[in-house]
Amino acid sequence: MSEILKALEWRYATKKFDANHNLTDDKIAVVKKAFNLTASSFGLQPVKLVIIHNQKLQDDLVSVSMNQQQVADASHVLVFCIEKNIDLSYIEAYFKNVKDIRDTPDEILQPYRSYLHSHFEKESPEAIDSWATKQAYLAMGNLLTICAIEKIDACPMEGFNTERYDELLHLSEKGLSSVLVMPIGYRAEDDMFADFKKVRKALGEAVIEF
């Protein structure tokens, strides 16, 4: 079995973290870099990652996270947020970055720039939010795999009060809205779920081949 598959077999949605075991700065640096390398539609990266390593704040967030204690006990809490203003200026900032990094001539960029301007001008705010949220799921999926490879435990969460998170983290002031939460750290030795066998469909039921 490949090392990646072994890591994915090892991974599970951690129910109990060791509150006394923190991730090193080097591990967090890997998480940050992997997040930034996640694939995104159009390359626009409409997702930002908020990393919380503050015990008081983590404790405060438990009550607005359906009382899931993982938020308090984890080493760090990752909050995946979407940009609320994907407008022409946001798109232009993307093309400026392309030009700065690749030195691509304007005449090469112009057709794609025009397409993106036209596309996003026609989309409703609700459709853009839905599109951006899908990119957040891509980012979380990528980090779940990276965490498994790095032997970092994680628990992906949808069960939290987005409005209260936005308030407590002052996200609206930053033009952001929270959509997903993922505590990370190291599993507690007495988390009985760590040794449970994975329950998955047989490959023949999960995969269709032609």
C-alpha positions as CSV (number, residue, x, y, z in Angstrom):
1,M,0.0,0.0,0.0
2,S,1.3,3.5,-0.9
3,E,2.3,5.9,1.9
4,I,-0.5,8.2,1.0
5,L,-3.1,5.4,1.3
6,K,-1.7,4.4,4.6
7,A,-2.0,8.0,5.8
8,L,-5.6,8.1,4.6
9,E,-6.4,4.9,6.5
10,W,-4.9,6.4,9.6
11,R,-7.0,9.6,9.3
12,Y,-10.3,9.9,11.0
13,A,-12.6,12.8,12.2
14,T,-11.0,13.3,15.5
15,K,-13.5,13.4,18.4
16,K,-11.1,14.2,21.2
17,F,-7.9,16.1,21.0
18,D,-5.0,16.1,23.4
19,A,-5.2,19.7,24.8
20,N,-1.6,19.6,26.0
21,H,0.0,18.7,22.7
22,N,0.4,21.6,20.3
23,L,1.5,21.7,16.7
24,T,4.9,23.1,15.9
25,D,5.4,26.2,13.9
26,D,6.9,24.0,11.1
27,K,3.7,21.9,11.0
28,I,1.6,25.1,10.7
29,A,3.9,26.4,8.0
30,V,3.1,23.3,6.0
31,V,-0.6,23.7,6.5
32,K,-0.5,27.4,5.4
33,K,1.6,26.6,2.3
34,A,-0.6,23.7,1.3
35,F,-3.7,25.8,1.7
36,N,-2.2,28.5,-0.6
37,L,-1.4,25.8,-3.2
38,T,-4.9,24.4,-3.3
39,A,-6.5,24.4,-6.8
40,S,-9.2,27.0,-7.3
41,S,-11.7,27.8,-10.0
42,F,-10.3,30.4,-12.5
43,G,-7.2,30.6,-10.2
44,L,-9.0,33.4,-8.3
45,Q,-8.5,31.9,-4.7
46,P,-11.8,33.3,-3.2
47,V,-11.1,31.5,0.1
48,K,-9.1,32.8,3.0
49,L,-7.8,30.7,5.9
50,V,-8.1,32.1,9.5
51,I,-5.9,30.2,11.9
52,I,-6.8,30.4,15.6
53,H,-4.3,29.6,18.4
54,N,-5.8,31.4,21.3
55,Q,-7.3,29.4,24.2
56,K,-9.8,32.0,25.3
57,L,-11.1,32.5,21.8
58,Q,-11.3,28.8,21.2
59,D,-13.2,28.3,24.5
60,D,-15.6,31.1,23.5
61,L,-16.2,29.5,20.1
62,V,-17.4,26.1,21.6
63,S,-20.9,27.4,22.4
64,V,-21.4,28.5,18.8
65,S,-19.9,25.3,17.5
66,M,-22.8,23.0,18.7
67,N,-20.7,22.6,21.9
68,Q,-18.1,20.5,20.1
69,Q,-15.2,20.4,22.6
70,Q,-12.7,19.8,19.8
71,V,-12.7,23.5,19.1
72,A,-11.3,24.2,22.6
73,D,-9.0,21.2,22.9
74,A,-7.4,21.3,19.5
75,S,-3.9,22.9,19.0
76,H,-5.3,25.2,16.3
77,V,-8.6,25.9,14.7
78,L,-8.8,26.5,11.0
79,V,-11.7,28.6,9.7
80,F,-12.3,28.6,5.9
81,C,-13.8,31.9,4.8
82,I,-15.1,33.2,1.5
83,E,-14.5,36.6,0.0
84,K,-17.7,38.6,-0.1
85,N,-16.7,41.0,-2.7
86,I,-15.6,39.2,-5.9
87,D,-15.9,42.2,-8.1
88,L,-13.9,43.8,-11.0
89,S,-11.3,45.2,-8.6
90,Y,-10.8,41.7,-7.1
91,I,-10.3,40.3,-10.6
92,E,-7.9,43.1,-11.6
93,A,-5.8,42.3,-8.5
94,Y,-5.6,38.7,-9.7
95,F,-4.3,39.8,-13.1
96,K,-1.8,42.2,-11.5
97,N,-0.5,39.3,-9.6
98,V,-0.2,37.2,-12.7
99,K,1.7,40.0,-14.5
100,D,4.0,40.6,-11.5
101,I,4.9,36.9,-11.2
102,R,5.0,35.8,-14.8
103,D,5.5,39.1,-16.6
104,T,2.8,38.1,-19.0
105,P,2.0,40.7,-21.7
106,D,-1.3,42.5,-21.5
107,E,-2.3,41.4,-24.9
108,I,-2.0,37.7,-23.8
109,L,-4.0,38.4,-20.6
110,Q,-6.8,40.5,-22.2
111,P,-9.1,37.7,-23.6
112,Y,-9.2,35.9,-20.2
113,R,-9.6,39.2,-18.4
114,S,-12.5,40.2,-20.6
115,Y,-14.1,36.7,-20.1
116,L,-13.9,36.9,-16.3
117,H,-15.2,40.5,-16.2
118,S,-18.2,39.4,-18.3
119,H,-18.8,36.2,-16.4
120,F,-18.8,37.8,-12.9
121,E,-20.8,40.8,-14.0
122,K,-23.6,38.5,-15.0
123,E,-23.6,36.3,-11.9
124,S,-25.8,37.1,-8.9
125,P,-24.2,37.6,-5.4
126,E,-25.8,34.3,-4.3
127,A,-24.3,32.4,-7.2
128,I,-20.9,33.9,-6.5
129,D,-21.2,32.9,-2.8
130,S,-22.1,29.4,-3.8
131,W,-19.2,29.2,-6.2
132,A,-16.8,30.5,-3.6
133,T,-18.1,28.1,-1.0
134,K,-17.4,25.1,-3.3
135,Q,-13.8,26.4,-3.4
136,A,-13.7,26.3,0.4
137,Y,-14.6,22.6,0.3
138,L,-11.8,22.0,-2.2
139,A,-9.4,23.7,0.2
140,M,-10.6,21.7,3.2
141,G,-10.3,18.4,1.3
142,N,-6.8,19.2,0.3
143,L,-5.8,20.1,3.9
144,L,-7.4,16.9,5.2
145,T,-5.1,14.9,3.0
146,I,-2.0,17.0,3.8
147,C,-2.8,16.7,7.5
148,A,-3.0,12.9,7.2
149,I,0.4,12.8,5.4
150,E,1.9,15.0,8.2
151,K,0.3,12.9,10.9
152,I,-1.8,15.9,12.1
153,D,-5.2,15.0,13.4
154,A,-8.2,17.0,12.1
155,C,-12.0,17.2,12.4
156,P,-13.9,18.9,9.5
157,M,-17.0,20.7,10.7
158,E,-20.1,22.3,9.2
159,G,-21.9,22.4,12.5
160,F,-21.3,26.0,13.7
161,N,-23.1,29.3,13.8
162,T,-21.6,31.2,10.9
163,E,-23.0,34.6,12.0
164,R,-21.5,34.3,15.5
165,Y,-18.2,33.2,14.1
166,D,-18.2,36.2,11.8
167,E,-18.9,38.5,14.8
168,L,-16.4,37.0,17.1
169,L,-13.6,37.0,14.5
170,H,-14.6,40.4,13.0
171,L,-14.8,38.7,9.6
172,S,-17.4,41.1,8.1
173,E,-14.9,44.0,8.6
174,K,-12.5,42.0,6.5
175,G,-15.0,41.3,3.7
176,L,-15.2,37.7,4.7
177,S,-17.8,35.1,5.7
178,S,-17.0,31.8,7.5
179,V,-18.2,28.6,5.8
180,L,-16.2,25.7,7.3
181,V,-14.3,25.0,10.5
182,M,-11.5,22.4,11.1
183,P,-9.8,21.9,14.5
184,I,-6.3,20.3,14.1
185,G,-3.8,18.9,16.5
186,Y,-3.1,15.5,18.0
187,R,-5.6,12.9,19.1
188,A,-6.1,12.1,22.7
189,E,-4.9,8.7,23.8
190,D,-8.4,7.8,25.1
191,D,-10.3,8.8,22.0
192,M,-12.0,5.4,21.3
193,F,-12.9,6.5,17.8
194,A,-9.3,6.4,16.8
195,D,-9.2,2.6,16.6
196,F,-12.6,2.1,14.9
197,K,-12.5,0.4,11.6
198,K,-13.4,2.7,8.7
199,V,-16.9,2.2,7.3
200,R,-16.8,2.6,3.5
201,K,-18.7,1.2,0.6
202,A,-17.0,-1.5,-1.4
203,L,-14.9,-0.1,-4.3
204,G,-17.3,-1.6,-6.8
205,E,-20.2,0.4,-5.3
206,A,-18.2,3.6,-4.9
207,V,-16.5,3.7,-8.3
208,I,-18.0,3.3,-11.8
209,E,-15.6,2.4,-14.6
210,F,-16.3,2.4,-18.4
